[in-house]
Amino acid sequence: MNGSVTEPSICSYNGTFDIQLDTGNKMADSNSLVLTYDIYPALPLIVINNGSTDFTSMVSFPDNPAVTVIEATINPTTSKLEVKVGYSADLQDTELSMQITPPDTPWASLTPNTTSTWVVAPTNQLSAVVYTQEDY
C-alpha cells in the first residue's frame, strides 16, 4: 500500500504462521532451557523485524510468570527460532505457551499474535526443575 514512483510500498504478510517446538534442552548448569522452534514461513517474520534476526522483545510466555526470555533469535542457517529462557519454578511436565507479538508498525499491522503450547519434557532428558547454588 501507499507505493509511488519515488516511495516504496508498505507490504504486509497476512497469512498464517506454523510454529512447532523442535527441541527443548535443559542447560545442565543453570535454571534455563534452550527451545528451538520450526517456523514456517520464517521470512515474513524477518521482514517484519526490519531484517533483524533478534526477536527477544517479541517473544514472551505470558501464562507463566516464572519464565523469563533471555534471548530469542532466528538462526539464519536453519531458519529456526532459538529461544533461551530462564525459570524460577519447576517446569517439568507443565504446559508452557510461547507467544510472538509483532511490533506495532505498518508493516506488521496484519500479523496476529501467534502462540505455541507444549508440555515441558526436555529432549536431552534433564529435568526442568529449579536448582539453587547449593544443589550444584
C-alpha angles and dihedrals in degrees: 000000000000095000123152139168090275101031127056117237122249111240129195132199107226099174130100129273123222111213121180132167111249101177138355116195125186113218107236096217102043146034093263142107131204109215121193118199130193107224124189121220097016097173098074090056091053091048090049088054092052092254095307119133092206110104099162094119092050099050123080143154099219096172093058117052090184090070121082124186109232098175138350121186138156111238103229092209098052100022087227124138109237114199124186114197135181122211137198100194134048111280101176110131094357125123115257124192121197117199128198113204114186119219119268096255134127092252092053098040095108097045114101127212108274124209133192120191128193141152115259109246107136115226092226091063096243115131118244095228127136117260128193123215088259090060093060 
